[in-house]
Amino acid sequence: MRFLIIFFIFNTFIVNAQEDPWLNYMTPSVIHTELKRYEGNFNLTIIPVVPEGQEKMEFAIESSIEMILGGRFLEIRQKGDMMAMPFEGITLIGYNNASNIYESISYTNFGTGMSILKGKIKTSDKTIELSGEMVNPIDKSIIKNIQIIRFVDQNEFRILSFDQTGLQEKQLTQEYVFRRKK
């Protein structure tokens, strides 16, 4: 009899868990499991786009990546030197089960603002396209930010970062290349 009561309670919990929107919202999904594949230590190369005729630049940054908060968010920590200054940055990438969109928040010691981006995955080429806005610190205009994250394989992913001001076409501003350390 005791077994039947426990079995009934367990089955009731499982059925209700599958139908409970809050529980679904709280529970990491298959997408979170996919993000977990990118945990580890990576070499990050930041490649800013420079005007024609100027010398190309590349910055080598150390990056450690791990899933945090019970497997809900991919935290990317970056540390190194950029433009002869110490650089630190943190990016969180997550998937919102309620809205079915990816969300990203980034902040660095190169500014006092946060980049907040949202978007969807294009399953055809395994890229996530995120967009958001920031205030231009120079003239206070709005800059639309677009980032395209492409997962090459388990050992490499790339982020292309674009800016768009006013009616101008979006312009590539930086590329981030993450390669897993051997």
C-alpha positions, 0 to 999 in steps of 0.5 A: 500500500505504501508503495502505491501511495508513493507511486501515485504521488510521484506520478502526480508530481511528474504529470503536473511538472510537465504542465506547470509553466513556472516549472518549465520556465525554471528548468534548464532545457536541451538548449541549455545542455547545448550551451554547456558544451562550451564550458572550459578555457578559451583563447579569445582573439578580439579583432576590431575593424579599422578604417582602410589604410590603418594597421590591423589590430588583434588582441589576445585575451584569456577567457574562462567559460562555465554554466552558472546558476544550476546550468541556466546561463553561460558565463564568459569571463575575459581578462587581458590587455587591450590597447595598452590597458588592462581589460576585463569583461563578463558576458552572460548568454541564456535561453529564456524558456518562456519567451523562446529567445536567447538573451545576452548581457555584457559589461566590461571595464571599458565602460559603465553601461551594459549591453543587453541583447535578445534574439533567436537562433537560425537553425540552418547555420547554427547562428544566433542573431541578437540585437539591442541598443546603446547610447553613444557616449560621444553625442548621446545618439542611439546605436543599434547593436547586432551580434551574430554568434556562430558555433563552429564546433565544440572547440570554436565559436565566433561573435560578429559585432555590428553597429548601426546609427540612424539610417546608416547601414550596419557596420561590422565593428569587431570580431571575437574568435574563441578557440578552446585551449588544448 
